[in-house]
Amino acid sequence: MQIDAELLPAGWLWTSRIIALVCVVLAGRGMDWKGLLRDSSTLHRFAACTVALLVLWSIRATVAQGPGLHILGVTTVTLVLGPAAALISTLIAESVTGLGMKADSALAASWLAGSVLPIATTELVRRLVRRRLPPDPFSFIFGAGFFGAVAATATAHLGTFLMVGAPDAVWSGAVPSWLSFFLLIAFPEAFINGCVITMLVVCCPQRMVGYDAIYRHDRPR
């Protein structure tokens, strides 16, 4: 989700940069760098997720004076790589697409709204599904996959709205009510992420960090 710097006050720009810096430090400390460099399959997954995000985020629609909207795909990346690695992957993708579209001045705000919040939401939903629902693959697919994608999209839109869509500006018409497009975006987001998660659960569940052993058929009893 690309946010133009003109939509944000100077105070928000600097605040978002400070928060983003803290998130980068925490993600860097929580990421297994040795495992990433030592295991070629982990490195390949990380590179594949980053490239996939670059492709997805390069296709976007701009709603008048609002932010650029696109399929996030963050739910799949989070469940495949884990939250820390997903933060680094999305940061790389956001930096490349932001610089390419000359939106680097609002890079931190775009990353926070379109990546950090959805990643945190996806991880929260995954933990709730693991704790509250029966330990079977269907719970993971429909709970963490489909519903997690919808919840992540809702969080991203809500975060962006709080940044750029002050109520008085919306009612005056200065900022269009692009939140009305949420349902149009939530359905393909849930469908794409859910289908990819389903394919991974069926074909290669061991490649997903977020897919705990309790969901597999070989879990200990």
N, C-alpha and C positions, 0 to 999 in steps of 0.2 A: 504494500500500500504506500503510494508515493504522496507525500504532503508537500505542497509548495511553501517555500519560506514566507511568501507574502501573506499567507493565511495565519501565520503565527506571530504574536508579539515578541519583541526582543527578549523579554523575560522568560518566556516559554522556551525559546531557542536555547538559551544558556542553561536553563534548568534541565531540559531534555539531554543536553550534552553531558552534564554532570551525572545524571542518573544512568545514561548509557555507558559512561566510563566505568561506573561502579559495577554494572552488569557484565561488562567485558572482563573486568578483573575477576569477578566471582566465577564466570564461565571458564576463564583460563585456568583458575586454580582447581576447578572441579573436573576438568577434562583430563582424560588419560592420554597424554601426549606420547608416552613411550609405547603404549599399546597401539596407538594409531600408526606410528612409524614402524613398529616391529611387525605388525600383522598386516599383510597385504590386502586381505579381504576387508578388513575394517577401513583401510585407507581407500579402497575402491568404493565402498559404500558411501563414505564421506564425500568423495569426489563426485559420485553419481548423484547424490542428493543435491549438492551445490549446483551442479550443471542443470539439473532438472528445475531447480528454483529459478535459475537465470532465464531459462526458456519460458517458464510460466509467468514470471514477473515482467518479462519484456512485452507481453501481450496484455494491454490494459485499456480501460475505458475511462475517460475523464468526464465527470459530470459538471458541466458549466465551470463555476469557479471552485468547485470542491476538489478533493484529493483524487488521484488516479486509483481506480478500483481494478482488482485482478484476482484470479484464483490464488489463494495463499499456499495451499499444499503443506502448511507447517505441521499439521497434525501427523501426517505420514512421516515426515522427517524426524519429528520428535520421538515417535514410537520406534523408528528404525535406529536412530543414532543415540537417543537419550537426550535429556534437556541441555546439558552442558555443551555437547558437540553440536546440537541443533542451533544453539545460540551463535556459535562460531560460524557454522555453515550459512545461516541466514545473514549474519553480518557481512560475510564476503559477498553473498549474492546482492544484498542491499547496497553495498558500496559500489559494486560494478554497475548495477542498473541505475543507481542514483547519479553516478558520475556521467554515465552515458546519456542520461536525460537532463543533465545540468540541474539536478536537484540536490547537490551535495550540501548546501547550506542547511537543509532540513533533514539531513541523513539520520541524525540521532532520533529525531521525533518520529520519522517514518519507521525506523527499526523498532523503536519501543512499541508503537501502536500496531505495526503489522507483523512483528515477530516475537518480541519479548512477552507481551500479554497473551497472544495465542499459545505460545509454548508453555507458559505457566498454567494456562487454563487446561490444555491437553493433559499435562502431567497430573493436575488435580483430578480431572475426570478419570484418568487411568487408575489412580490410587483409590478413588471412590468405587469404581467398578470392581477392582480387585478385592476390596474389603466388603462390599455390600451385596454383590451379585454372585450367583453360583459360579464355581471355578470351571467353566467350560469355554471353548473357543467362540461360541456364539455370543456369550456375554462380552467378550473382548471385542469382537468384530462390530457388533451393533452399539455397544456402550462406548468403548474408547474410540472406535473407528468412525462410525456414522454420527453418533450424538456428539462425540468429542470434537469433530470437525465443525458442527453447527455451533457448539458452545464457543469454540475458538474464534469463529467468524464473528459471532455476536460480541465477544469481548474486544476484538480488533476494531469493529465499527463503533462500539461504545467509547473506547479509548480515543479514537480519532475525533468523534463527536465532541468529547469533552475538551479536546485541544483546539479545534477550529470552529466548532458549531455552538457558540454562545447563544442562549435562547433569544436574546433581543435581536441578534444578527439574523437568526433564522426567521423570526416573525417579520422583520423588516424587509426580508428578501435579499439581504446582502450575501448570505450563505444559503444556497438552495438546500432543500430538505432531501439530500441524497440518501438519508437513512431509509427512505421509502423503497430503495433498491435492495434492501437487505434480503428479503425473501427470494428475490431473483438470483442473488449471489449465494445464499445459504444452500439452496437445493443442489446446484452443481458442485459446490464445495463438499457437501456431504457425500454426494454420489461418487465423485472422483476419488476422494480419500478413502471412502468405505470400500470401493472396488479394489483399490490398490492394496489396502490392508487385508482384505479377504484373500487376494491372490498370494500375498506373502505368508499369511497364516497357513494356507493350504500347501504351498510349494516349499517354502523355506522359513519356517518359524524361528529357527535357530539364528537367523540373520537379523532378528529384531531384538534390540535391547529392551524395549518396553514389554515384550511378550514373556511374562514370567513362566517359570517351570510349572506352576500350578495349573496352567491352561493346557499343557501338553499331555498326551496320552501316557507318556513314560514318567509322569510325576510320581514321587514316592508316596506310599500309602501308609 
